[in-house]
Amino acid sequence: MTVVLVHGNPETAAVWDLLSERLGALGYDDQVRLSPPGFGAPVPEGWTATVDEYRDWLVAELEAIGRPVDLVGHDWGGGHVLNVAMNRPDLLRSWCSDIVGVYDPEYVWHELAQGWQTPRVGEAAIAQRLAIPVERAAAALADRGMTPAVAERVAAGFDAAMGECILALYRSAAQPVMAELGTRLEAAAARPGLALLPTEDHFVGTDEQRRRAAARAGARLEVLDGLGHWWMTQDPDRGAVALTRFWDSL
């Protein structure tokens, strides 16, 4: 069994370091980390960084692996995972996402996302972030819940290419785009799914929206009480147990 981990914004694959170690200790050492273009990976020529383009990128990566995998996504990585589950379930043994709520028809993008989606406002925000020393950026991530050691590794990966991809991705996903994509949530039930619900993650929809979307996708729900957006760094042991319990049940 191959576990494939896909991260989101504004991250690199380092966000998985602690969880990956715990999974390996539990015997799940066949792991692949896939970094979306612009997020710790080179941006191909002509890349437009849209929701559909990231879906197609992930499909191509999974096709190259050549066997069904257990696909795990965090933040936008979780969005890409669901997009694959709805369109190419043949590539999966199972899927897991911590942002199912963004596909609910009532989901409203959070304040940061709305800023990135706004012309000039988004560009100014990215320019401001690029001007901040890595140490300050890491401290800001830690203040928002990321474990400091991981925050330092992740913050070092932010560059102009990531900033451009952030703007393009969020603008391509402005509502009603996500609501329209979510009309196909039921298709994700073609493969076993796990929806993680960290109770202190306020970026990815209300509790009701997440539960409703998970039910439509036929996903099992795992509540991570007291954990936030970066649950995999806050309590990697609990995250690993939740994932392995799901996989062992298949």
RODO-2510 file (C-alpha; in nm, 4 decimals, decimal comma):
residues 250
     n   res          X          Y          Z
     1     m     0,0000     0,0000     0,0000
     2     t     0,1347     0,3403    -0,0983
     3     v     0,0406     0,6496     0,0998
     4     v     0,0500     0,9724    -0,1026
     5     l     0,0589     1,3031     0,0869
     6     v    -0,0351     1,6326    -0,0828
     7     h     0,0014     1,9655     0,0993
     8     g    -0,1494     2,3066     0,0419
     9     n    -0,0925     2,6800     0,0863
    10     p     0,1417     2,8459     0,1809
    11     e     0,3316     2,5259     0,2427
    12     t     0,5994     2,2856     0,1292
    13     a     0,6219     1,9110     0,1867
    14     a     0,7962     1,9835     0,5192
    15     v     0,4519     2,0270     0,6741
    16     w     0,4257     1,6449     0,6718
    17     d     0,7583     1,5777     0,8488
    18     l     0,6219     1,4857     1,1914
    19     l     0,3216     1,2894     1,0667
    20     s     0,5334     1,1023     0,8126
    21     e     0,7693     0,9928     1,0875
    22     r     0,4814     0,8633     1,3001
    23     l     0,3265     0,6757     1,0075
    24     g     0,6607     0,5118     0,9365
    25     a     0,6892     0,4009     1,2983
    26     l     0,3474     0,2363     1,2651
    27     g     0,4646     0,0386     0,9625
    28     y     0,3371     0,2706     0,6891
    29     d     0,6737     0,3539     0,5381
    30     d     0,5729     0,3330     0,1707
    31     q     0,5073     0,7051     0,1370
    32     v     0,5213     0,9554    -0,1462
    33     r     0,4993     1,3309    -0,0902
    34     l     0,3738     1,5242    -0,3910
    35     s     0,4390     1,8986    -0,3955
    36     p     0,1990     2,0934    -0,6185
    37     p     0,3750     2,3197    -0,8710
    38     g     0,4674     2,6472    -0,7044
    39     f     0,4352     2,5029    -0,3553
    40     g     0,7815     2,3603    -0,3099
    41     a     0,8041     2,2304    -0,6669
    42     p     0,9029     2,3980    -0,9963
    43     v     0,6349     2,5676    -1,2022
    44     p     0,6145     2,4254    -1,5568
    45     e     0,6257     2,6626    -1,8505
    46     g     0,2794     2,7962    -1,9283
    47     w     0,1411     2,6952    -1,5886
    48     t    -0,1812     2,8803    -1,5030
    49     a    -0,2327     2,7413    -1,1506
    50     t    -0,6088     2,6908    -1,1726
    51     v    -0,8192     2,4436    -0,9753
    52     d    -0,8590     2,2243    -1,2848
    53     e    -0,4888     2,2388    -1,3696
    54     y    -0,3902     2,1209    -1,0229
    55     r    -0,6420     1,8379    -1,0504
    56     d    -0,4909     1,7319    -1,3817
    57     w    -0,1398     1,7570    -1,2353
    58     l    -0,2336     1,5251    -0,9494
    59     v    -0,4043     1,2813    -1,1858
    60     a    -0,0858     1,2626    -1,3951
    61     e     0,1294     1,2047    -1,0854
    62     l    -0,0962     0,9229    -0,9672
    63     e    -0,1054     0,7662    -1,3116
    64     a     0,2753     0,7621    -1,3042
    65     i     0,2695     0,5703    -0,9747
    66     g     0,0697     0,3087    -1,1586
    67     r    -0,1305     0,1511    -0,8754
    68     p    -0,4191     0,2601    -0,6527
    69     v    -0,2996     0,4610    -0,3541
    70     d    -0,4241     0,5907    -0,0222
    71     l    -0,4363     0,9623    -0,1014
    72     v    -0,4193     1,2180     0,1809
    73     g    -0,4575     1,5919     0,1287
    74     h    -0,4261     1,8928     0,3567
    75     d    -0,5544     2,2446     0,2865
    76     w    -0,5556     2,2948    -0,0929
    77     g    -0,3971     1,9506    -0,1185
    78     g    -0,7212     1,8231     0,0327
    79     g    -0,9114     2,0158    -0,2315
    80     h    -0,7079     1,8522    -0,5072
    81     v    -0,7621     1,5113    -0,3451
    82     l    -1,1395     1,5502    -0,3517
    83     n    -1,1265     1,6765    -0,7080
    84     v    -0,9460     1,3562    -0,8067
    85     a    -1,1813     1,1389    -0,6009
    86     m    -1,4792     1,2911    -0,7831
    87     n    -1,3255     1,2455    -1,1279
    88     r    -1,0716     0,9588    -1,1229
    89     p    -1,1587     0,7182    -0,8398
    90     d    -0,9864     0,4395    -1,0339
    91     l    -0,6529     0,5868    -0,9213
    92     l    -0,7367     0,5453    -0,5532
    93     r    -0,7738     0,2773    -0,2911
    94     s    -0,8969     0,5456    -0,0522
    95     w    -0,8883     0,9205     0,0007
    96     c    -0,8644     1,1578     0,2950
    97     s    -0,9197     1,5349     0,3066
    98     d    -0,9395     1,7929     0,5844
    99     i    -1,1243     2,0564     0,3781
   100     v    -1,4375     1,8815     0,2529
   101     g    -1,6411     2,1795     0,3737
   102     v    -1,5133     2,4088     0,0971
   103     y    -1,7235     2,2079    -0,1495
   104     d    -2,0464     2,2794     0,0396
   105     p    -2,2774     2,5172    -0,1518
   106     e    -2,2927     2,7554     0,1450
   107     y    -1,9164     2,7810     0,1987
   108     v    -1,7777     3,1363     0,2094
   109     w    -1,4048     3,1886     0,1534
   110     h    -1,2172     3,3131     0,4594
   111     e    -1,0832     3,6680     0,4846
   112     l    -0,7292     3,5901     0,3663
   113     a    -0,8611     3,4092     0,0598
   114     q    -1,0957     3,6925    -0,0259
   115     g    -0,7994     3,9283    -0,0135
   116     w    -0,5998     3,7121    -0,2556
   117     q    -0,9025     3,6960    -0,4836
   118     t    -0,9236     4,0765    -0,5022
   119     p    -0,7155     4,2534    -0,7717
   120     r    -0,4405     4,4758    -0,6308
   121     v    -0,5260     4,3741    -0,2748
   122     g    -0,3923     4,0250    -0,3402
   123     e    -0,0797     4,1516    -0,5137
   124     a    -0,0088     4,3863    -0,2241
   125     a    -0,0499     4,1050     0,0278
   126     i     0,1940     3,8814    -0,1595
   127     a     0,4474     4,1638    -0,1953
   128     q     0,4245     4,2276     0,1777
   129     r     0,4798     3,8599     0,2545
   130     l     0,7837     3,8430     0,0249
   131     a     0,9367     4,1382     0,2077
   132     i     0,9136     3,9704     0,5495
   133     p     1,2248     3,7891     0,6804
   134     v     1,1876     3,4128     0,7067
   135     e     1,2118     3,4283     1,0860
   136     r     0,9125     3,6613     1,1111
   137     a     0,7126     3,4545     0,8634
   138     a     0,7855     3,1395     1,0633
   139     a     0,6774     3,3118     1,3826
   140     a     0,3499     3,4149     1,2159
   141     l     0,2816     3,0545     1,1130
   142     a     0,3579     2,9387     1,4651
   143     d     0,1215     3,2000     1,6069
   144     r    -0,1512     3,0508     1,3872
   145     g    -0,0866     2,7000     1,5207
   146     m     0,1985     2,5427     1,3246
   147     t     0,4688     2,3749     1,5330
   148     p     0,7662     2,6191     1,5370
   149     a     1,0283     2,3764     1,4024
   150     v     0,8064     2,2882     1,1071
   151     a     0,7100     2,6527     1,0577
   152     e     1,0751     2,7419     1,0034
   153     r     1,1107     2,4822     0,7267
   154     v     0,7827     2,5781     0,5618
   155     a     0,8410     2,9544     0,5758
   156     a     1,1750     2,9157     0,3986
   157     g     0,9929     2,7824     0,0918
   158     f     0,7831     3,0904     0,0197
   159     d     0,8946     3,2668    -0,2982
   160     a     0,7568     3,4762    -0,5843
   161     a     0,6428     3,1681    -0,7755
   162     m     0,4382     3,0514    -0,4791
   163     g     0,2853     3,3964    -0,4487
   164     e     0,1794     3,3981    -0,8124
   165     c     0,0286     3,0507    -0,7803
   166     i    -0,1614     3,1516    -0,4668
   167     l    -0,3276     3,4404    -0,6482
   168     a    -0,4114     3,2376    -0,9591
   169     l    -0,5425     2,9378    -0,7648
   170     y    -0,7671     3,1319    -0,5311
   171     r    -0,9013     3,3503    -0,8097
   172     s    -0,9854     3,0421    -1,0156
   173     a    -1,1741     2,9072    -0,7143
   174     a    -1,3805     3,2154    -0,6290
   175     q    -1,7435     3,1311    -0,5670
   176     p    -1,9543     2,9973    -0,7226
   177     v    -1,6754     2,7752    -0,8628
   178     m    -1,6324     2,5568    -0,5528
   179     a    -2,0083     2,5229    -0,5075
   180     e    -2,0403     2,4112    -0,8696
   181     l    -1,7586     2,1575    -0,8301
   182     g    -1,9300     2,0359    -0,5154
   183     t    -2,2401     1,9315    -0,7051
   184     r    -2,0423     1,6139    -0,7852
   185     l    -1,9487     1,5291    -0,4248
   186     e    -2,1477     1,2081    -0,4344
   187     a    -1,9081     1,0737    -0,6980
   188     a    -1,6301     1,0670    -0,4362
   189     a    -1,8157     0,7842    -0,2623
   190     a    -1,6877     0,5489    -0,5343
   191     r    -1,3859     0,4948    -0,3055
   192     p    -1,3678     0,4865     0,0760
   193     g    -1,3128     0,8360     0,2102
   194     l    -1,2120     0,9923     0,5397
   195     a    -1,3010     1,3505     0,6271
   196     l    -1,0869     1,4940     0,9058
   197     l    -1,2547     1,7586     1,1183
   198     p    -1,0112     1,9510     1,3406
   199     t    -1,2495     2,1456     1,5597
   200     e    -1,0318     2,4591     1,5773
   201     d    -0,9773     2,4934     1,2032
   202     h    -1,1849     2,7948     1,1035
   203     f    -1,0596     2,8294     0,7452
   204     v    -1,2473     2,5387     0,5879
   205     g    -1,6142     2,5843     0,6656
   206     t    -1,8470     2,5497     0,9581
   207     d    -1,8962     2,2245     1,1447
   208     e    -2,2325     2,1854     0,9712
   209     q    -2,0854     2,2472     0,6253
   210     r    -1,8051     1,9965     0,6803
   211     r    -2,0344     1,7280     0,8136
   212     r    -2,2856     1,7811     0,5342
   213     a    -2,0175     1,7632     0,2640
   214     a    -1,8601     1,4534     0,4207
   215     a    -2,1969     1,2772     0,4258
   216     r    -2,2595     1,3589     0,0610
   217     a    -1,9149     1,2246    -0,0301
   218     g    -1,9837     0,9042     0,1616
   219     a    -1,6863     0,9714     0,3884
   220     r    -1,6206     0,8533     0,7385
   221     l    -1,5801     1,1467     0,9780
   222     e    -1,2907     1,1709     1,2233
   223     v    -1,3151     1,4586     1,4712
   224     l    -0,9811     1,5927     1,5966
   225     d    -1,1009     1,7748     1,9033
   226     g    -0,8946     2,0773     2,0010
   227     l    -0,6688     2,0704     1,6954
   228     g    -0,6472     2,3402     1,4310
   229     h    -0,5548     2,3848     1,0665
   230     w    -0,2098     2,2286     1,1098
   231     w    -0,3242     1,9252     1,3058
   232     m    -0,0464     1,7130     1,1533
   233     t     0,2140     1,9251     1,3316
   234     q     0,0192     1,9889     1,6525
   235     d    -0,0512     1,6234     1,7343
   236     p     0,1045     1,3939     1,4724
   237     d     0,0426     1,0888     1,6904
   238     r    -0,3330     1,1447     1,6933
   239     g    -0,3304     1,2169     1,3218
   240     a    -0,1381     0,8983     1,2478
   241     v    -0,3757     0,6905     1,4597
   242     a    -0,6790     0,8369     1,2815
   243     l    -0,5329     0,7583     0,9390
   244     t    -0,4061     0,4097     1,0168
   245     r    -0,7324     0,3131     1,1877
   246     f    -0,9127     0,4111     0,8683
   247     w    -0,6710     0,2260     0,6396
   248     d    -0,6732    -0,0849     0,8580
   249     s    -1,0505    -0,1005     0,8299
   250     l    -1,0531    -0,1202     0,4504
***
